[in-house]
Amino acid sequence: MIVRLIVFVAIFFIGWWLYRQFVLFKGSKSPEKAQKTDSAKKDESQESMVRCEECQTFTPRSHAIHDQDARPFCSAEHLKAFNKKH
């Protein structure tokens, strides 16, 4: 009876190991292709941040409002407040 249990456990672990090897083989990519996709994802998802001249908080460059001197602001209100001070 114990021999059957040992054989069953051994077959189970061999099957599990083969399944994991198959999944890893199927999901693996060439190292060059993996590096290219990783760097492409970083470039697409990351955007540079700029610091608002008025409140000093960081804002994505595409959301910032710039004045004539290319100074970034997080909102039009901060741009007006900065212009009143200076």
N, C-alpha and C positions, 0 to 999 in steps of 0.2 A: 504494500500500500504506500509506504514512504517512497519507494522507488518511482511509482507513478507520479507522485507529487513533485519529486525532484525533476523528473523528465518534463512534466508540464511546465514548471517554472523555467527550466532551461529553454524550452521551445518558445515560451512567451518572451523571454528576454532576447533571444535571437531574432524573433520576429520584430520586436520593438526596435532593436538595433538596425535591422535592415530597413525598416520604415524610415527611421531618422536619417540614414545614409541616403535613401532615395530622395527625401525632402531636401536635404542639403545639396545634393547633386542637381536636382531640378531647379532650385532657387539660386544656385551660385552663378555669378557672372565672372567674366574675365576681369582681372585687376585693373586693366587700363580703362575698360568701359565703366567700371564702378567708380573710379576716380573722376572720370568725366562727368558722370551724372551727379555725383556729390558736389562738385564745384559749380555745376550749372544750377543746382538747387539753391546753393548759397547765394549766387549772384541774383537769382530771381527773387528770393525771399528777403534779402537784406537791403535796406535803404539807409542812406546816410542821414544822420541826425544833425540838426543845427540848434544852437542855443539862442533863445529869445533875448534880445537886447534889453528888454524891460524887466522881465521877471526871472530870467536866467533858467527857465525850464527848457528841456529838450523837446523838439518837435521834429517829425519827419520832414525832410526837405520839400517833399511834394505838397505838404499841408501848410508850410510857412508862407508868410506874406513878406515880401521884400520891398524896401524903400528904394529911392534913387541911387543910394550908395551901396546897394546890395546887402544891407544889414537885415538879418532875419527877425521876424516877429511871429509870435504864436497866434495873434488875433489882430483885427483891425483896431480894436480898442487900445491895445498896447502900442500899436504904431502911432495912434493919435496922442496918447499920453507921453510917449517918448519925444514926439515932435513939440509938444507944449513945453517940456522941460528944457529942451535944447534949442 
